[in-house]
Amino acid sequence: MIDIVLVEPEIPSNTGNIARTCAATGARLHLIRPLGFDISDAAVKRAGLDYWHLVELCVHDSIEDFFTAHGDGNLTLLTTKAHQSYARRDFRGDVKLIFGRETAGLPASLRERYAADCARIPIRAEARSLNLANSVAIVCFEALRQQGFPGLTV
């Protein structure tokens, strides 16, 4: 199982696009409050189109609530502040891919607590970051590739 965890997402269309990625891959989507939108927001629904029935969606009041429910093993925290590439991570087995807010990324306290589990997507030094939905898709599909694309049509 791949768990996609969005910590305090702010942009409804990003979350909708990520939900569509989850629907297409079988990944489970976790949203950590506070959310920058109502999940019934039209932009979220529009971006997910008719795939919402395929999404296993869980909403948690805090990242600690998520960890209590699902544990904190086999994590990868995606951040532009990491020193290792996501391509060096082992994504076999059940994995939790954790992404931060579009405007601020992951909280420093979380990055510090799980420093050995932080990874980045390599990009040019002049670029600040990639779009959140694109980042989720890149890392999710790397995890699926390492797992042999279980349950997907190849």
N, C-alpha and C positions, 0 to 999 in steps of 0.2 A: 504494500500500500504506500502510496505517496500522499503525504499531507502537505498541502499548500497553505501556509499561514500568513495572513496579511495583518500586520500590526497597525491598527488605527488608519486604515485606508481613507483617502480623502476624495478621490475622484470617481464618481459612479461609473463612468464609461470604462475606466481601467478595470474595475472590479467585474463589470459585465463581461469584458473580454477575457479576463482570467477565468471567470465561471465557464465560459465557452471552452477554453482550453481544458479545464477540469472535466467538463462533460465529454469531450472528445477522447480523453485519455483515461478516465476512470479515477483521476486523482480526487481526493476529498478536499473541500475548501473550508477553511476556518477563518472567520473574521473576528478580530479582537477589537472590542470597543475602547474608546468612542469611535464611531464611524462618522465620516464627514458628510453623510447622506443617509437617507432612509432606504433600506434595502428594497422597498417597494417602488423606489424612484424610477420614473420612466426611462431614464438614461441607462440604469443598470439592466432593466428588463430588455430594452431595445438592443443593447450590445450583446446580450445573451441569446437574443432571438427566441427561437422555439426549443432551446436546449435545456431550459431550467429544470425540467422534469428528470433530467439525467444527472443533475448535480446533487451530490451529498453535501449539504451546507450546514455548518455548525457555527453558532455565534457565541463567543465567550466574553465575559465582562472584563477579563484581564488576561495577560499572558500567563500569570500564575495559575489562573483557573484552567487554562489550556494545559499547562504542565501537570496539574493535579489530575486532570482527566486522561491525558495521553502520555505522560512521562516526558522526560527531557533527554532521552537517549537517541542516538543517531540523528543529531541535528546538523543542519547547515544553515548558518545565518548569512544571508547575502547582503553585502555592504561594500560600498566603494572604498571604505577605509581598511579593508582586509589586505593582507600581503600575499595571500596565496590565491591561485586561480581555482575556480570551481572545477575545472577539468582535472585537477589533482585529487579530487574527493572520491571516495568510494561510496557509491549510491546503491549498493546491493542491499536487499532486504527492505524492511519498512523504513522509510526516510521521512523526515520532517524538514521542509524547505521554508525558511522564515524570512519574510521580506518586510521592510519598514514603510513608513509613510512616504508619499511622493515628494513632499517638500522637505522632509527632515531625515528620512531614513530611519534606522533602528536607534532606540535610545542608547546612549553611551553605557549605561549600567548593564544592559543586556549584552552589548558587544564585549564589555570587560569580563563579565561573568562567564561567557562562552567564547573567549578569545581564540582558543584552539579550533573552534568550530566555525570560524568566520571565513568566508571566501568571497571572491569578487569575479565579475565578468571582465576580462581584459578589454580595455578600450583605450583610445588615444588620450594622452595626458591633457590635451586641450579641451576635451569633452567632459562635462560634469558627470553625466550618467546616461543610461538608457531609459526608455519608458518602462514603467513598472510591468505592464502587461507583456511587453517583449522580453523583459528579464525573466519573468516567471516561465514563459514558454521555452526560452533557451535552456534553462537549468532543468526544468521538468523533463524535456525531451532527452537531455543528457542522462538523467537518472533512468528513464525508460530504456534508452539505448543500452546502458550497462546491464539492465535487467532482462534484456532480450525482447523488449516490447510485449510484455505479458498481456494477453487478452485483446491485443490490437491487430488489425488487419495490416500485414506487411506486404 
